[in-house]
Amino acid sequence: MPRVSGRLRIVIIIMLAAAGVAFATHRLLAPAQAVCVLSGPSVLGFIQTAQGTGCVTVGGTIWALSATVAEPRALFRIDAPIAGTPISSGRVLIAATADGTLCAWDGRDGSRLWQRPFSSPLTAPIAVAEDTVAVPLWPNALAILDERTGAIRGKQEVGAAIRFAPMWWQGRWAVVTRGDELFILSKDGRVLARQPVAGPVLAAAACEEQLWLACAPNRITLYTSTGPGPSAIAQSGISMLHAGGNMVIVAGADRDLTCVITRGAGLGITWRRRLPSPVTSLAGPFAANTKSFWAVGTATGHALLLDADTGEARRTFRVAPSPVLFLALIPPFLACATADGVWLCPLPR
């Protein structure tokens, strides 16, 4: 066997080291694997059931999703055609039906609890909090229903049609109208405050003590119980907000993401980044492996885990060729839904 010269030996070692680095880099940057656990029926959204996080598909079937990669289990089927994504507190599942009736089902077995017909259509999605259901009604009203019985606790006119789903904020309901006004209402629907907004309002989000409004073309304002507080500017137009902790993540119309955080009496931009495709869904922040992450779904069927502090992509999942419409946390997985199914993506450990 011929001897290898010292110089050739060095060249071979360098080539092998370079190949190893390239392989490791490819593994780091390549999309992580997402596992499809439900394929076929169109998904209307994730919900909370008595068995934990689940999803609802077209036709009204409610599925239980497990924290292990296993086939979902069909829990029950809603006995009425629904219009849009239902909401749930875990105990009760609520949705508007195609004929404009609001219905509630038991989250354990799907039995009908109550129904409440309305003579007016909804102007925005409904919301549930603290045993109450907030229902935006045409042309300019908010009705408050008892979650368990469907009884009307209160009904209040708010000047104009409600633009977004009502938000539960600091023990009260907050709604934004198409007249660009912010109304703060009590749990039973009494108006506590009414504030004009420097609109038009493009998006709104609330979490715990914070209420965020995004106004055209690119301003994000943190509101207080007495009026607007500090503001920040996003890079491009605003299409979506999602709040969590003391932060809000802003999706721009030009594939931009901006993370805004409260700092003392003001706001700060912690990071900005541009994604390869438009954002279609947001979730988080949530903790995994001692780090906090935002989850982002895109129009090209990718799901990204972004470092909440830096905006760096820690994991990228190729979910499907269609947009990721819904995201939910099912530790140790991130659940992603498209119109064609549900995928589970492993979180960092």
Buried (B, 14 or more C-beta within 10 A) or exposed (E): EEEEEEEEEEEEEEEEEEEEEEEEEEEEEEBBEBEBBBEEBEBBBBBBBBBEBBBBBEEBBBBBBBEEEEEBEEBBEBEBEBBBBBBBBBBBBBBBBEEBBBBBBBBBEBEEBBEBEBEBEBBBBBBBBEBBBBBBBBEBBBBBBBBBEBEBBBBBEBBBBBBBBBBBBEEBBBBBBBBBBBBBBBBBBEBEEEBEBEBEBBBBBBBEEBBBBBBEEBBBBBBEBEEBBBBBEBBBBBBBBBBBBBBBBBBBBEBBBBBBBBEEEEBEBBBBBEBEEBBBBBBBBBEBEEBBBBBBBBBBBBBBBBBBBEBEBBBBBBBBEBBBBBBBBBEBBBBBBBBBBBBBBBBEE
